[in-house]
Structures are given as C-alpha cells and as structure tokens.
Amino acid sequence: MKPIKIDDSHKQKIETVLSEANGRSVAHAYTGFDEIHEIANRAEIQLSRLLLKKGFPSAEWVETSGERVANSYFGSRNGTQVRLLRKSEGWYLVEAKRVVLGCYGGHRKLYLRKIQDLAARDLVARNYTVLAHSTPEK
C-alpha cells in the first residue's frame, strides 16, 4: 500500500482503504476517516511527550480497534489494525488490515528507531540527577 497522508484531502481514499481491509465487518472495526485522524492525534501527543519535534520522523504507531470483552465471550470478532508512519509532514497511513479480535482489542503501541530511543532517554534524563549515594528512608 502506498502511504496516505492523514489529512482532510485524503478522507475518501482512507475510507476506501478501510472498507477494503474490513470487508463486511463494521461493528468492531475502524471505518471512518475521523477515527484514523484521532489515532494520528493520539500518536502525536504520545510522541511529543518523548521527543523534540525534529526527532519525530520515522516513528510508527500501531493500533487495533475494538475493546476488550469478558473472557466468557466465545465468539470471534473482526477488527482493524492500522499502522501509521510519522514523516516530517505529518502522519501517514501505511497499512490497514482485518484482524480477529477474540476477547481482546483496543491495543496501541508506539515504535521508535534506536536513535529516537536514545534521544528520548536523553531528554528524560535532563530532568533528574542520580544521587551518588543514598540513605535509606526512616
């Protein structure tokens, strides 16, 4: 799939990709542009907590639709898993596929490259200092 920038001008294209991925499944699946736009916003917020904006490109966000249901649920539910890629211009949809959820769903995860991981650790470490020695609390 060719990456699609997540912005209003690509709304129809994104909804078409989702429809093709989902087939007839809609109840627990991502079906609309607004859902994907919200996912991109969530990813942007999470990324901004870890890195300076210049370090954003090449991060990825993977999210699966649906919510967890009771373990006693024995049916299978179809959902959607999307993979977004952060480029310098913004977030892009790079994959949308149908997945079987079972009783799970609603997973999301940010993926960083090694250089981004190091930058994030460095940025966090600027906010604290490790004591050379510590005394036990009384």
CORBEL-V197664 format. One record per residue. RES is the residue in one letter. PSI is psi in radians with two decimals (none if undefined). NEAR is the number of other ideal C-beta (glycine too) atoms within 10 Angstrom. Layout:
# CORBEL-V197664
RES;PSI;NEAR
RES;PSI;NEAR
This chain:
# CORBEL-V197664
M;2.36;12
K;2.33;8
P;2.42;14
I;2.12;18
K;2.37;15
I;1.56;22
D;2.92;15
D;-0.51;7
S;-0.23;7
H;0.32;17
K;-0.90;15
Q;-0.71;9
K;-0.75;14
I;-0.73;23
E;-0.57;17
T;-0.77;12
V;-0.76;19
L;-0.75;23
S;-0.75;15
E;-0.68;12
A;-0.71;21
N;-0.44;20
G;-2.23;10
R;-0.09;7
S;2.25;18
V;-0.45;14
A;-0.73;10
H;0.33;19
A;2.78;26
Y;2.19;25
T;-0.25;17
G;2.74;15
F;-0.71;19
D;-0.63;12
E;-0.74;18
I;-0.67;26
H;-0.72;16
E;-0.67;14
I;-0.77;21
A;-0.69;22
N;-0.73;12
R;-0.76;15
A;-0.71;24
E;-0.73;18
I;-0.80;9
Q;-0.74;15
L;-0.67;20
S;-0.33;11
R;-0.28;11
L;-0.51;18
L;2.76;19
L;2.68;10
K;-0.62;10
K;-0.32;8
G;0.03;19
F;-0.73;20
P;2.40;14
S;-0.04;14
A;2.65;23
E;2.66;18
W;2.23;21
V;2.26;16
E;2.46;22
T;2.39;20
S;3.06;26
G;2.93;22
E;2.79;12
R;2.46;13
V;2.97;15
A;2.56;7
N;-0.39;9
S;-0.11;6
Y;2.10;13
F;-0.10;8
G;2.95;8
S;2.47;9
R;2.44;20
N;2.40;19
G;-2.95;24
T;2.40;25
Q;2.26;20
V;2.57;25
R;2.19;17
L;2.55;26
L;2.31;17
R;2.07;23
K;3.08;14
S;-0.48;9
E;-0.21;9
G;-2.89;14
W;2.51;26
Y;2.44;19
L;2.10;24
V;-0.24;15
E;2.45;15
A;2.19;22
K;2.69;14
R;2.40;17
V;2.70;20
V;2.17;10
L;-0.57;26
G;-2.31;16
C;0.03;16
Y;2.89;17
G;3.03;18
G;0.43;13
H;2.53;15
R;2.50;13
K;2.44;11
L;2.36;18
Y;2.23;13
L;2.66;19
R;2.85;13
K;-0.75;7
I;-0.61;10
Q;-0.68;20
D;-0.81;13
L;-0.72;12
A;-0.70;17
A;-0.75;18
R;-0.71;10
D;-0.76;10
L;-0.74;14
V;-0.73;11
A;-0.33;10
R;-0.30;7
N;0.04;6
Y;2.88;7
T;2.41;7
V;2.26;6
L;2.45;7
A;-0.63;5
H;2.66;4
S;2.65;7
T;2.49;6
P;2.56;4
E;2.57;4
K;none;3
